[in-house]
């Protein structure tokens, strides 16, 4: 099936940015969003970690996940 949508340039730009953050082109990302909308809250026990990260709201956020090198303080026993 082919669907043609006329969307505002700002919406297109935002979708393109979200798609790029997930390593997808805008067409594939739009298809993904439509499939997700067609099956909301579908239970998925087989979701892998990569899929989880792609759908995370933190995609594109720069996080510093380096472990703190502080070993804590001495404890007097």
N, C-alpha and C positions, 0 to 999 in steps of 0.2 A: 504494500500500500504506500502511496506517496501522499504526503501532506505538505501543503505550502502555507507558510506562516509569514505574515508581515509584522515584524516586531520593531520597536523603537531602537534607534542606534545605541542608546545607553544600555538597553537590555541586552542587545547583541554583544556589546563590548564586555559586559559583566559575565555573560555566558562564556564568551571566548576566554576570559581570564580564568574562570573556574575550570574550564576544560583544559587549558594549558597547565594549570596547577596539578591536574590529575594525569597529565601526559596523554591527553586525548585531543582529537580534533573536535570542533564544535558540533558537527553532525553526529558523531558517535556519542558525545556527551548528551545532546538533546534526546537521542534515542534511549540512552540510559535513564534519563529523567522520566521520560514517558513510560518506560517499562516499570520503573519504580512506582510511579503514580498509579499504574494499572493494578499493581499488586501491593498495596500498602500493608505494612506490618506482617509481611509473610514470614512465618517462623523459619529461620535458617540455622540449622545446627552445623552445616558444612561450610560456613563462611570462613574463609582463610584470613590470615593476618593482613595480607596485602590488600584484600578487598575492604577490610575494616579500616585500614589507613586511608584508602582512597575516598571513603565516604565520611571520614572524620571532619568535623568542623574546624579542626586545627590545621588542615591541609594548607600549606603555603605560609604558615606561621613559623618564624624562626625561633626555635627553642634551643636553649643551651642545656643539653642533657649530660654534660660532663659531671662525673662524680666529684663530690666535695672531698678534697684531700685532707681536711681537718680530721684528726683521729680522736677528737674529743678531749676531755680533760682528765687529769689523774683523779683517782678516787682513793680517799684515805679509808682504810678498813680497820 
